[in-house]
Amino acid sequence: MNNKITVYVSSFDPGCMYCQMARDYFLSKHLMFTEIDVVEEEEARKALMKKLGTRPFMLPTIQIGNTILSGWDPVEVEKNLC
């Protein structure tokens, strides 16, 4: 798989269980990913909001290649990793 994986999370809610589930999933699959805190990194947040357009913003937001998934859905993640 050559698609870059980025996981957008929030330090505002460090106990976000869905964010942790996403982290654990990628780690268990030995997949490299970049984690971006949308609270601490304002420019990254603005760029993400632009990419999302009118789609809802949920955490975690996961970008796999050019595909953006809002919220944690392991089935959708798996489909997009193929």
C-alpha positions in Angstrom: 0.0 0.0 0.0 1.5 3.3 -1.1 -1.2 5.6 0.2 -0.1 8.0 2.9 -2.2 7.8 6.1 -3.0 10.9 8.2 -5.1 10.8 11.4 -6.5 14.1 12.6 -7.2 14.2 16.3 -7.8 16.8 19.0 -5.7 17.5 22.2 -8.9 19.1 23.5 -10.3 15.6 24.1 -7.2 13.5 24.9 -9.5 10.6 26.0 -11.2 10.3 22.6 -11.8 6.6 22.4 -12.4 6.6 18.7 -9.1 8.4 18.1 -7.3 5.8 20.2 -9.1 3.0 18.3 -7.8 4.4 15.1 -4.2 4.7 16.5 -4.4 1.1 17.8 -5.7 -0.2 14.5 -2.9 1.3 12.4 -0.3 0.3 15.0 -1.6 -3.3 15.1 -1.4 -3.5 11.3 2.2 -2.0 11.4 1.1 0.8 9.2 2.9 4.1 9.3 0.7 7.1 9.9 1.0 10.8 10.7 -1.0 12.2 13.5 -2.1 15.8 13.4 -3.7 17.7 16.3 -6.2 20.0 14.9 -6.3 22.1 18.1 -2.5 22.7 18.1 -2.0 23.0 14.4 -4.3 25.7 13.1 -3.0 25.7 9.5 -3.6 21.9 9.3 -7.1 22.4 10.7 -7.9 25.1 8.1 -6.5 22.9 5.3 -8.6 19.9 6.5 -11.8 22.0 6.7 -11.1 23.2 3.1 -10.7 19.5 2.0 -13.9 18.5 3.8 -16.0 21.3 2.2 -19.6 20.8 3.4 -19.0 17.3 4.8 -19.3 17.0 8.6 -16.1 17.2 10.6 -15.8 14.4 13.1 -12.8 13.0 15.0 -10.8 11.2 14.2 -10.8 12.3 10.6 -8.6 9.9 8.6 -7.0 10.6 5.2 -5.8 7.6 3.2 -4.3 8.9 0.0 -6.9 11.3 -1.4 -9.8 9.8 0.5 -11.1 11.4 3.7 -13.1 9.5 6.2 -14.9 11.4 9.0 -15.2 9.4 12.2 -13.9 5.9 13.0 -15.2 3.2 10.7 -12.8 0.2 10.5 -14.8 -1.3 7.6 -14.3 1.9 5.5 -10.7 2.2 6.6 -10.0 -1.4 5.5 -11.7 -0.8 2.1 -9.6 2.2 1.5 -6.4 0.5 2.4 -6.7 -2.0 -0.5 
